[in-house]
Every structure is written in structure tokens, then in C-alpha cells.
Amino acid sequence: MHKSLTIAGSDSSGGAGIQADLKTMTVLGVYGMSAITALTAQNTTGVQSIFEVTPKFLEEELDSIFTDIFPDSVKIGMVSNADLIRVISKKLREYNAKNIVVDPVMVSTSGSKLMADGAKDTLFSELFKVADIITPNIPEAEALTGQSIKSKDDMVKVAKKIGEFFDGYILLKGGHSIDDADDLLYKNSEKIWIKGEHIENPNTHGTGCTLSSAIASYLAMGYDVPESVHLAKEFITGAISAKLDLGKGRGPLNHMWKMGSENL
């Protein structure tokens, strides 16, 4: 069986983070494992509290996984401080982990800050160095580069800017400040536009987590990065299109739509 590891925060409401990742991996037929970086008290209206694990405990989680059930891919989501980022980078290098997807989660869908000040530089210097693909959305890409994105031309310019310090694939996700949901997959000046359907659905909690864990799942199955991104895009489109409506804020996606559960 194909195996994938998610390193991320827990979402007590089940729509994002570890919970969204494991649901996605399971539905796609991949055995999912998790190393939790933080517990969050959150729901569809926002993040009420964050409780970080210690670097030592995270290190022990990763040792437990890699010395027993070695993952075929790794997805990294919410990592709230520089010390935890360094532990992850060290362990992934130590175990020579493959097929690494980094989703640079900085702010939740509801607007809550999820990364400490100063951690961004460590993200650049440590975690991006081991990644095969990073998956920033437009606000995250703007935060990474300090450049504004208002058009597809801006998306290309910012991808090139990120490409100056990261030589893997960059998936710059549309849908924020852009008129369509097309994504840009960029590497070494090669541009691949991935068409996306604009879906009228305000319930998008956990979209980034779900997409990145779907990419990791397909990488674990042996697909290359462009194929994995295309397949993950199809999965996320279906999950949004199912229009699950839960909670009082931005509700979660229907991760189970492929199982015929569109009407939950």
C-alpha cells in the first residue's frame, strides 16, 4: 500500500489541517500518517487558540514514523515557529525523505495568523531546501515576496521571484484577487497553466490543506509532479462542487465526494 505522512496542525472542527489531510489520503486510497505540530481550538468562524508541541516531541513523532512505516511522500502544512521548522528539515534530511510537498500556511481561511514572526526566513532557508513542490496561495505568495498580485502576469512575476531562491516546482494557486481559479505551475522558467472552474461556494475551509495532501497522495502513488497537481486539482474541484454546508462561518469541503456522499 502507498503511504503518505502529513506534518501539520490539528483542526478540532475537522475541516483543515491533519484531519483534512488524513481524510483526503484515505479517500484517495493512500495510508495516511501524521506528525502533529500544534493543536488548535478552531471552527469555521476562526482560530480561538493554538497549543504548539515542543521541538523534542515533534522529533520523537518523526523518528517513530520513519523508523517503522516509511512514507512514500510527505506533506508539510502548518508549522508555527522556526524551531519546529528546523526539526522537520533536519529529520527529513536524516531519513532522506522523498516527494516532499510544502504548503506554506501563514494565515487561516478565516484570517487567523498561524505562523510566528520571524519564522518566514527559516521557512526559506530550511524547509524550502528539502521540498519538491511548494503550494502558496496568492496571499501567501505576496507575503513571501512582498509583491502584489492582481493579474496572471503578476502571478508569473512572483513565481519567477520565488524561483530565485527555490529550484523545485512552485504551484501558485489562483482564486484570490484573480478573476478565475486557474493555477500556475512553475519551474525553471517553465510555465504550466492549470485551468480551474470558478465555483460559487463560500465554504472553502481547508482548501489549501486538501489540495497539498492530494498532491502528496498522488506522488506517493508514483505520479510525477505535474500529473499529481492535475489530479489533485480535479479532486479539490469535486470537493468544492459538492457544496457541503456546515458551520456558521466558512464551512469545510466534502472530502468524501468521490465515495458518493455528495449530499451529506
KAGIKA-V24460 format. One record per pair of residues at least 4 apart in sequence whose ideal C-beta (glycine too) atoms are under 7 Angstrom apart, sorted by the first residue. I is the first residue (numbers start at 0). J is the second residue. If there is no record, write none. Layout:
# KAGIKA-V24460
i=I j=J
i=I j=J
This chain:
# KAGIKA-V24460
i=0 j=30
i=1 j=29
i=1 j=30
i=1 j=71
i=1 j=219
i=1 j=220
i=2 j=29
i=2 j=30
i=2 j=32
i=2 j=68
i=2 j=70
i=2 j=71
i=2 j=219
i=3 j=24
i=3 j=29
i=3 j=31
i=3 j=70
i=3 j=71
i=3 j=72
i=3 j=74
i=3 j=215
i=3 j=216
i=3 j=219
i=4 j=32
i=4 j=34
i=4 j=64
i=4 j=70
i=4 j=73
i=5 j=17
i=5 j=20
i=5 j=21
i=5 j=31
i=5 j=33
i=5 j=74
i=5 j=76
i=5 j=212
i=6 j=34
i=6 j=36
i=6 j=73
i=6 j=75
i=6 j=87
i=7 j=16
i=7 j=17
i=7 j=20
i=7 j=36
i=7 j=75
i=7 j=76
i=7 j=77
i=7 j=208
i=8 j=16
i=8 j=17
i=8 j=35
i=8 j=36
i=8 j=37
i=8 j=39
i=8 j=76
i=8 j=77
i=9 j=16
i=9 j=17
i=9 j=18
i=9 j=35
i=9 j=38
i=9 j=39
i=10 j=14
i=10 j=15
i=10 j=16
i=10 j=17
i=10 j=18
i=10 j=19
i=10 j=39
i=10 j=41
i=11 j=39
i=11 j=40
i=11 j=41
i=12 j=41
i=12 j=42
i=12 j=43
i=13 j=18
i=13 j=251
i=14 j=19
i=14 j=43
i=14 j=204
i=14 j=205
i=14 j=251
i=15 j=19
i=15 j=204
i=15 j=205
i=15 j=208
i=16 j=20
i=16 j=39
i=16 j=76
i=16 j=77
i=16 j=208
i=17 j=21
i=17 j=33
i=17 j=35
i=18 j=22
i=19 j=23
i=19 j=205
i=19 j=208
i=19 j=209
i=19 j=212
i=19 j=254
i=20 j=24
i=20 j=31
i=20 j=74
i=20 j=76
i=20 j=208
i=20 j=212
i=21 j=25
i=21 j=31
i=21 j=33
i=22 j=26
i=22 j=254
i=23 j=27
i=23 j=209
i=23 j=212
i=23 j=213
i=23 j=216
i=23 j=254
i=24 j=29
i=24 j=31
i=24 j=212
i=24 j=216
i=25 j=31
i=26 j=254
i=26 j=255
i=26 j=257
i=26 j=258
i=27 j=213
i=27 j=216
i=29 j=216
i=29 j=219
i=32 j=64
i=32 j=68
i=32 j=70
i=34 j=57
i=34 j=60
i=34 j=61
i=34 j=64
i=35 j=52
i=35 j=60
i=36 j=52
i=36 j=57
i=36 j=77
i=36 j=78
i=36 j=79
i=36 j=83
i=37 j=49
i=37 j=50
i=37 j=51
i=37 j=52
i=37 j=77
i=37 j=79
i=38 j=50
i=39 j=46
i=39 j=48
i=39 j=49
i=40 j=47
i=40 j=48
i=41 j=45
i=41 j=46
i=41 j=47
i=42 j=246
i=43 j=204
i=43 j=246
i=43 j=247
i=43 j=248
i=43 j=249
i=43 j=250
i=44 j=109
i=44 j=247
i=44 j=248
i=45 j=109
i=45 j=111
i=45 j=248
i=46 j=107
i=46 j=109
i=46 j=111
i=49 j=79
i=51 j=79
i=51 j=80
i=52 j=56
i=52 j=57
i=54 j=58
i=54 j=82
i=54 j=83
i=54 j=86
i=55 j=59
i=56 j=60
i=57 j=61
i=57 j=83
i=57 j=86
i=58 j=62
i=58 j=86
i=58 j=90
i=59 j=63
i=60 j=64
i=61 j=65
i=61 j=90
i=62 j=66
i=63 j=67
i=64 j=68
i=64 j=70
i=65 j=69
i=65 j=94
i=71 j=98
i=71 j=219
i=72 j=97
i=72 j=98
i=72 j=100
i=72 j=215
i=72 j=218
i=72 j=219
i=73 j=91
i=73 j=96
i=73 j=98
i=73 j=99
i=73 j=100
i=73 j=215
i=74 j=100
i=74 j=102
i=74 j=211
i=74 j=212
i=74 j=215
i=75 j=87
i=75 j=100
i=75 j=101
i=75 j=102
i=75 j=126
i=76 j=102
i=76 j=104
i=76 j=208
i=76 j=211
i=77 j=104
i=77 j=113
i=78 j=83
i=78 j=84
i=78 j=87
i=79 j=83
i=79 j=113
i=79 j=114
i=79 j=115
i=80 j=115
i=80 j=118
i=81 j=85
i=81 j=117
i=81 j=118
i=81 j=121
i=82 j=86
i=83 j=87
i=84 j=88
i=84 j=118
i=84 j=121
i=84 j=122
i=84 j=125
i=84 j=126
i=85 j=89
i=85 j=121
i=85 j=125
i=86 j=90
i=87 j=91
i=87 j=126
i=88 j=92
i=88 j=125
i=88 j=126
i=88 j=128
i=88 j=129
i=89 j=93
i=90 j=94
i=91 j=96
i=91 j=99
i=91 j=129
i=92 j=129
i=98 j=131
i=98 j=215
i=98 j=218
i=98 j=219
i=99 j=129
i=99 j=130
i=99 j=131
i=100 j=131
i=100 j=132
i=100 j=134
i=100 j=211
i=100 j=214
i=100 j=215
i=101 j=126
i=101 j=127
i=101 j=130
i=101 j=133
i=102 j=134
i=102 j=207
i=102 j=208
i=102 j=211
i=103 j=122
i=103 j=133
i=103 j=135
i=103 j=139
i=103 j=143
i=104 j=113
i=104 j=207
i=105 j=113
i=105 j=114
i=105 j=139
i=105 j=142
i=106 j=110
i=106 j=111
i=106 j=112
i=106 j=113
i=106 j=138
i=107 j=111
i=107 j=113
i=108 j=203
i=108 j=204
i=108 j=249
i=109 j=248
i=109 j=249
i=114 j=118
i=114 j=119
i=118 j=122
i=119 j=123
i=120 j=124
i=121 j=125
i=122 j=126
i=122 j=127
i=123 j=127
i=123 j=164
i=124 j=128
i=126 j=130
i=127 j=133
i=127 j=165
i=130 j=167
i=131 j=167
i=131 j=168
i=131 j=224
i=132 j=167
i=132 j=168
i=132 j=170
i=132 j=214
i=132 j=224
i=133 j=165
i=133 j=167
i=133 j=169
i=134 j=170
i=134 j=172
i=134 j=207
i=134 j=210
i=134 j=211
i=134 j=214
i=135 j=139
i=135 j=140
i=135 j=143
i=135 j=171
i=136 j=140
i=136 j=172
i=136 j=175
i=136 j=207
i=137 j=141
i=137 j=148
i=137 j=172
i=137 j=175
i=137 j=176
i=137 j=177
i=138 j=142
i=138 j=175
i=139 j=143
i=140 j=144
i=140 j=148
i=140 j=157
i=140 j=161
i=140 j=171
i=141 j=146
i=141 j=147
i=141 j=148
i=143 j=161
i=144 j=157
i=144 j=160
i=144 j=161
i=146 j=156
i=146 j=157
i=146 j=160
i=147 j=153
i=148 j=153
i=148 j=154
i=148 j=157
i=148 j=176
i=149 j=153
i=149 j=176
i=151 j=155
i=151 j=177
i=152 j=156
i=153 j=157
i=154 j=158
i=154 j=171
i=154 j=183
i=155 j=159
i=155 j=183
i=155 j=190
i=156 j=160
i=157 j=161
i=157 j=171
i=158 j=162
i=158 j=169
i=158 j=171
i=158 j=183
i=158 j=185
i=161 j=165
i=161 j=169
i=162 j=169
i=162 j=185
i=165 j=169
i=167 j=186
i=168 j=184
i=168 j=186
i=168 j=224
i=169 j=185
i=169 j=186
i=170 j=182
i=170 j=184
i=170 j=228
i=171 j=182
i=171 j=183
i=171 j=185
i=172 j=182
i=173 j=177
i=173 j=179
i=173 j=180
i=173 j=181
i=173 j=182
i=173 j=195
i=174 j=180
i=179 j=195
i=179 j=197
i=180 j=195
i=180 j=196
i=180 j=197
i=181 j=192
i=181 j=193
i=181 j=194
i=181 j=195
i=182 j=193
i=182 j=195
i=182 j=232
i=183 j=190
i=183 j=192
i=184 j=191
i=184 j=193
i=184 j=225
i=184 j=228
i=185 j=189
i=185 j=190
i=191 j=225
i=193 j=228
i=193 j=229
i=193 j=232
i=195 j=232
i=195 j=236
i=196 j=236
i=198 j=239
i=198 j=240
i=200 j=239
i=200 j=242
i=201 j=249
i=202 j=243
i=202 j=244
i=202 j=249
i=202 j=250
i=202 j=251
i=203 j=239
i=203 j=249
i=204 j=249
i=204 j=250
i=204 j=251
i=205 j=209
i=205 j=251
i=205 j=252
i=206 j=210
i=206 j=235
i=206 j=252
i=207 j=211
i=208 j=212
i=209 j=213
i=209 j=235
i=209 j=238
i=209 j=252
i=209 j=254
i=210 j=214
i=210 j=231
i=210 j=235
i=211 j=215
i=212 j=216
i=213 j=217
i=213 j=231
i=213 j=234
i=213 j=235
i=214 j=218
i=214 j=227
i=214 j=228
i=214 j=231
i=215 j=219
i=216 j=220
i=217 j=222
i=217 j=226
i=217 j=227
i=217 j=230
i=217 j=231
i=218 j=222
i=218 j=227
i=222 j=226
i=222 j=227
i=222 j=230
i=223 j=227
i=224 j=228
i=225 j=229
i=226 j=230
i=227 j=231
i=228 j=232
i=229 j=233
i=230 j=234
i=231 j=235
i=232 j=236
i=233 j=237
i=234 j=238
i=235 j=239
i=236 j=240
i=237 j=241
i=237 j=256
i=237 j=257
i=238 j=252
i=238 j=253
i=238 j=254
i=238 j=256
i=239 j=252
i=241 j=253
i=241 j=256
i=241 j=261
i=243 j=250
i=243 j=251
i=243 j=252
i=243 j=253
i=243 j=263
i=244 j=250
i=245 j=250
i=245 j=251
i=246 j=250
i=253 j=260
i=253 j=261
i=253 j=263
i=255 j=260
i=256 j=260
i=256 j=261
